[in-house]
Every structure is written in structure tokens, then in C-alpha cells.
Amino acid sequence: MVCAMANKNTGRRPRNPNAPTLSPEVYQKRLDEEQDRLQRIQQAYFQTGARAMIALEGYDAAGKGGVIRRMSSKLDPRSFRVWPIGAPTETERRQHYLQRFWLRVPEHGHIAVFDRSWYGRVLVERVEGLAPKRVWQRAYREINEFERQLVDDGIHVIKIFLKVTHKEQLRRLRERLEVPHKQWKLTHEDFRNRAKRAKYDKAVADMIMETSTDLASWHVIPADNKLYARLETLRRIADAASVNVNLKTAPLSGELRKLARRELGIKIKK
């Protein structure tokens, strides 16, 4: 759902005239609502043993970090884990590329977010020539089978791709160069990857076509407007994570009621 409200309070023109915009007041209200939903979902997962694996992909400077911060700020870290995925270690290079993700499958009641994911094989490894064509082409089938096994085991597999335009990406990279407290985000890969944007566009299109399945579909979210992208991402994650999950708060057990009455002198009504 696209929100097209103009930002009259700030008077700012949208950087991309086609990007959805919304006011700071509307943004904060909706952000609070989506964060509250995620809290309730996390509590339900803890009670029911449900699990979720969230693959967060996107172009450089698309806003993945901002989305993760808005998710994690309200969730209990005891059952919520963020896995930043970079280049494999020497040990991981000697193993099947999916093994390090099997090792990070969340236990019952937990939610795991992958900042970059198992799709590196068909994105960066393909574009950078780190995997031969026959290897990354085979990976589409391997990934679909991997996700099918996760879903068959009761895991919610949620896949998000944040899509930022070439022009907006350039503006954000320039901002990172010019603003001191944002310079830490820059790496040499940001510049190398941008030079290969056309190749990444093709790899992303192929990835979505080959791996968006009935069991684990892709959610492609326009991200030129960061506020919109954050809200839409949290909304879609909450929608997908709550499928077939009982979100009603479980009543206190009889044992806890007895303990409260005996130890605290408090009688809990049913």
C-alpha cells in the first residue's frame, strides 16, 4: 500500500517525485503501530514456539540498517537475533555455502534477521565472478530447496528487497562522503558495486524470478523514501510473520496463579 501524503510541515520536496511520501507525524504514528505489532508477534512466538527467518537484501545505501534498527529497538534481544553477513571465513569457504546459514537457523520461539543472506551466491558472487556460471545458476534450485525445508519445518521465511533508484543511491553515497558521522558506512565496495549497477540489476531480476515461490515469495519495496520503506518493510514482515500464529495472550497457568497467591498474597482473576 503506497502512502502519497505530502510533507506540508517541512516544506521539503521529495527527492524522487515518484517516491511515496508521508509526514513525520503520520510516520511516527504508524511506526509505533508496526513496532507494537512486532512486539505482540514476538510474544506469541515465545508462547507458541513459532520461528521466523528474515532475509533483508537491497542495493547499497537502500536503508537496510535503518529498518533493522526500527525492528530491534522494541524487541526483546533474548529471542531476536541479527546476523550481519559478509564474506565467508576461510573455514566457511571450504564448506557448502549454505552451511553457515543452517547453523544460524533460529530455535523455537526465536526470530532471526539476516543483513544480507544466502542470496550472496546469486548476487555478489555472480557479479564479482567469485562463482562460476554453472555454480550460481545451480544455486537457484539449491536455495529454493533450502527454503522449502525451512518452511516444511514450520519456519516463516520472509524475504525483503529494498530497491533504491540509481539517482537516489548516488545522492546517499555523496551524503555519506560529506557528512562526518556517516562516513563510517562507506567502503570501497560501495563504489565498485555502483560501477556494476547494471549487472546487479540483472542479477536481482533473475533472483526474484527464479526464487520467488509460493512458499517464500519476495517483497520488493521502493526505498527512495526511507520513511515509507521502513514502514512498508515492517508492515510486510509483521503480516508474513503472523500467518497461522495465535496472537492472543496466553492466560496465566494455574501454577503461577497459586504461586502469586501464596508468595505475594495476590489473587489473580481468571
Number of C-alpha atoms within 10 A of each C-alpha: 6 12 13 13 11 15 16 11 9 9 8 9 11 15 13 13 9 10 19 21 24 18 17 14 11 13 16 13 10 15 21 14 15 24 21 15 18 23 18 18 23 27 21 20 23 16 16 15 16 24 25 28 23 20 21 23 24 20 22 20 23 24 22 23 13 14 20 18 11 17 21 17 10 13 20 12 12 8 18 17 18 14 14 11 14 10 10 12 10 8 7 13 11 9 12 9 15 17 11 16 16 11 8 14 16 20 14 17 18 22 27 20 23 20 18 18 19 19 20 17 21 23 22 17 17 19 20 13 11 12 16 10 13 8 14 20 17 12 21 20 12 14 18 17 13 15 20 18 12 20 17 10 10 14 23 24 22 23 22 19 22 24 22 23 15 13 11 17 19 16 14 17 19 12 13 17 15 11 10 9 9 13 14 10 11 14 9 7 10 14 14 11 17 17 11 12 15 13 17 20 15 12 17 20 11 16 18 16 13 15 21 15 13 8 15 18 15 18 18 15 18 20 27 28 20 20 21 22 26 25 21 23 25 21 20 17 22 21 15 16 24 21 10 9 13 14 17 11 10 11 7 11 9 11 9 11 15 15 13 14 13 11 8 9 10 12 12 12 6 8
